[in-house]
Amino acid sequence: MPNIRMYSTRVCPYCLRAERLLNKKGVQVEKILVDLQPEEREKMIEITGRRTVPQIFIGERHIGGYDDLVDLDLEGELDLLLRP
């Protein structure tokens, strides 16, 4: 199973939805809480070019936000990316 990282905040509803979807797929998410670690927010912006959360990574691949994750799931690609 690839490593799943998600830049998130404690109160972001889309972050919670993304985590719930990934948990339903049987994977655990490593959350990086940018509201508690401002230096991680800067790192996220530098890596992704985006300022919003969630920002989701499967392995080294940047998936994007919640809508991007759902699109991958609807296209059947998310399950392929989550294979060990």
LINLIN-V804073 format. One record per helix or strand of 2 or more residues. SS is the DSSP state (helix for helix, strand for strand). FROM is the first residue (numbers start at 1). TO is the last residue. Records with the same first field share a line. If there is no record, write none. Layout:
# LINLIN-V804073
SS->FROM-TO  FROM-TO
This chain:
# LINLIN-V804073
strand->4-8  30-33  55-58  61-64
helix->13-24  38-48  66-74  77-81
